């Protein structure tokens, strides 16, 4: 029986992954002004709200990670691939914490409020500033592009391992009930 991540770690992985994919798609639609004007405010509000959810889920994910060990990679995985895997994971974690912060600062420096599903607005962290807005708009956009590249590398790596018979993907899949 292959070692696996704990069920909570698996659930967080897939919930964060699917939410991030949705945020990347919506972020690009908002950035390139593809949506009808009537949908932009609600779409932007949902994008910001789910970004804040990612931040909370990442805090939980790190707590889960610190309380349990990751299953080991198969012995056939080379040291270079192990290093690439670890580096990719660290970059994912850093960006998944940084991106919501970049987004909040980008919106607030433009003079906007950051709503949470229309229930309340976050307290303002920065006042309106063209320079801060420009800097964090840049970081938020390119952070998103970097996340997209990491996602492609991550999925490609998982597929590569499967094709080589290394059964790495199974570590993040729930066990089938019998």
ChimeraX attribute file (.defattr): number of C-alpha atoms within 10 A of each C-alpha:
attribute: neighborCount
match mode: 1-to-1
recipient: residues
	/A:1	3
	/A:2	10
	/A:3	14
	/A:4	20
	/A:5	20
	/A:6	18
	/A:7	13
	/A:8	13
	/A:9	20
	/A:10	17
	/A:11	16
	/A:12	17
	/A:13	17
	/A:14	13
	/A:15	13
	/A:16	19
	/A:17	14
	/A:18	12
	/A:19	16
	/A:20	21
	/A:21	14
	/A:22	13
	/A:23	19
	/A:24	18
	/A:25	15
	/A:26	18
	/A:27	20
	/A:28	14
	/A:29	15
	/A:30	18
	/A:31	12
	/A:32	9
	/A:33	11
	/A:34	11
	/A:35	13
	/A:36	8
	/A:37	9
	/A:38	8
	/A:39	10
	/A:40	15
	/A:41	11
	/A:42	13
	/A:43	16
	/A:44	17
	/A:45	17
	/A:46	18
	/A:47	25
	/A:48	22
	/A:49	20
	/A:50	19
	/A:51	23
	/A:52	22
	/A:53	15
	/A:54	24
	/A:55	19
	/A:56	12
	/A:57	18
	/A:58	19
	/A:59	14
	/A:60	15
	/A:61	21
	/A:62	12
	/A:63	12
	/A:64	15
	/A:65	15
	/A:66	10
	/A:67	9
	/A:68	11
	/A:69	11
	/A:70	14
	/A:71	14
	/A:72	12
	/A:73	15
	/A:74	14
	/A:75	8
	/A:76	10
	/A:77	13
	/A:78	11
	/A:79	10
	/A:80	9
	/A:81	11
	/A:82	13
	/A:83	11
	/A:84	15
	/A:85	17
	/A:86	12
	/A:87	12
	/A:88	17
	/A:89	14
	/A:90	12
	/A:91	15
	/A:92	17
	/A:93	15
	/A:94	12
	/A:95	18
	/A:96	22
	/A:97	19
	/A:98	15
	/A:99	23
	/A:100	21
	/A:101	16
	/A:102	20
	/A:103	22
	/A:104	26
	/A:105	27
	/A:106	27
	/A:107	20
	/A:108	22
	/A:109	24
	/A:110	20
	/A:111	16
	/A:112	14
	/A:113	17
	/A:114	23
	/A:115	19
	/A:116	18
	/A:117	15
	/A:118	11
	/A:119	8
	/A:120	10
	/A:121	12
	/A:122	12
	/A:123	10
	/A:124	16
	/A:125	9
	/A:126	16
	/A:127	14
	/A:128	16
	/A:129	15
	/A:130	12
	/A:131	12
	/A:132	18
	/A:133	23
	/A:134	14
	/A:135	15
	/A:136	23
	/A:137	21
	/A:138	14
	/A:139	17
	/A:140	23
	/A:141	18
	/A:142	13
	/A:143	18
	/A:144	21
	/A:145	14
	/A:146	15
	/A:147	21
	/A:148	16
	/A:149	11
	/A:150	16
	/A:151	17
	/A:152	12
	/A:153	15
	/A:154	17
	/A:155	12
	/A:156	12
	/A:157	17
	/A:158	18
	/A:159	16
	/A:160	15
	/A:161	17
	/A:162	14
	/A:163	10
	/A:164	12
	/A:165	10
	/A:166	17
	/A:167	16
	/A:168	23
	/A:169	15
	/A:170	15
	/A:171	18
	/A:172	18
	/A:173	16
	/A:174	14
	/A:175	10
	/A:176	5
	/A:177	4
	/A:178	3
